[in-house]
Amino acid sequence: MKTGLYIHIPFCQQKCLYCDFPSYDNLTHLYQPYVAALCQEISGWGGVLSGTLIDTIYIGGGTPTLLPADALKTILTKVHESFSIDAAAEISVEANPGTTNQEKLLALKSGGVNRISFGVQTFSDALLMSIGRIHSAEQAERSVKEAQDAGFSNINLDLMYGLPGQSCKDLKVSIQEAIKLDVTHISAYGLKVEEGTPFAAMDQLGTLILPEEDDDEEMYTFTTEYLPQHGFRRYEISNFSKVGYECRHNFKYWKYHPYAGVGAAAHSFFQKERLSNITDVSQYIDCVKKGKLPIEFRENPSIAIAMAEYIFLALRTVQGLSILEFQEYFNRGFYLEYGEIVSELLQKKLIAVKENQINLTVLGMKYGNVVFRAFLPG
C-alpha cells in the first residue's frame, strides 16, 4: 500500500485565540536548527520506508510559509532525496495569507508542491481581528491571486463559522468571496472552544459571546446547501471540492491508511501502530541531534478502539463505511459486533444502510459526534 507523509512546521507569527494546535510564536531563532533536525528525521524515515511509494505529502503547522524560501527548498529537496515519490503525488502546503511571496511560491513550485491551503477563516476584517488573525481580507485575496499567477491551480481556503459576533450574512459574504476567487476546494469548520485556548478562558469568564444555537445552525445549513449548489461537492463533514480536487492526503486518515509524520508533535500511523513525536520544539531538536528517535508516545490500539476508529473515520466521508472492507481488515463480523448500535442509529435516522455500505444521513452529518460516540467501547 502507498504511504502518506506529514511534515509539521510548528511556527506561527501569532497564535490565534481559538487555536490548540502544537504551534508557537516568537521562535524565529529556532528556524534553522529545526529545519536541520527535521531533515535528519526525514532521512531516518526514508530508510524505514525504503521501497515504499509516497503518494501524498502534507506540510502543515503552524505556518510553514513563515520559513524563508531557502529553508522550504532544503526541506523539499531532502524529501525527494529520501523517498520514492509517486509521479502523480499530491504535495500540499499550508500557508497564511500575507506570508507568501513570489520567491517562496516559486520555491514551493520547484520543490514539487502542487496544492496550497490558505487559512483565511473569514473575509471580514473585524472578525479576523477578533479571533487573533494577523492578515486582512485584502491580503487573503492577494495571496490567492499570487499563487494562481505562480501556476498553482489546486487551492483550498479554510473558512470558519460560529465565530464571536458572526452572522449568517457575514458567512455568506465570505463563502461568496471564496467562490469568486475560483479556488478548487473549501474547508468550512464550525468553531469549537478548545481547552487551554484564550477563547476557553474568555468563555469561563463569560466574555466570549458566541452566536445563538439557532444562528449557528443557520450558518451550518447555509454552508452545506450553498456550496454544493455552486460546484463544490461535499465529500466529508467539513470539506467541499470541485470534482477531482478532493484532498487525497486527508483520505489517509479517514480510510485508516498508513502515514509517517515528521517534526515536533507529528503523529504517525504505521504497521497498525500509532506514534507521536515530542511536542516541545527545543527538546525535539536536541533529541534528533543526539541521534535518538524523537518519539514520546507509541501504542498499538486495542482491537475495540481500532475498530471504532476505523468506523467513525470512514463515516466522516460521503463514501461511508464498507462493511466488507471492515471485515477484511479486522477479520470480524461487523453485525456481530455492532448490530444493536446500527439498529439504534437507523431508528434515529442518523445512518443509512444499503447492501454492504453504511453512510451518515443528512441528519447524521449534522450530528456526527452522536454517531461516532455510539461505536466507542463503553
ABEGO torsion letter per residue (X at the ends): XBBBBBBBBABBABBBAABABBBBBGAAAAAAAAAAAAAAAAAAAAAAABGBBBABBBBBOEBAAABBAAAAAAAAAAAAAABBBBAABBBBBBBBBGABBAAAAAAAAAAGBABBBBBAGBABAAAAAAAGBABBAAAAAAAAAAAAAAGBABBBBBBBBGBBGBBAAAAAAAAAAAAAAGBABBBBBBBBBBBGBAAAAAAAAGABBBBBAAAAAAAAAAAAAAAAAAGBBBABAABBBBBGABBAAAAAAAAGBBBBBBEBGBBBBBGGBBBBBBABAAAAAAAAAAGBBABABBBBBBAAAAAAAAAAAAAABAAEBBAAAAAAAAGBBAAAAAAAAAAAAAAAGABBBBEABBBBBAAAAAAAAAAAAAABBX
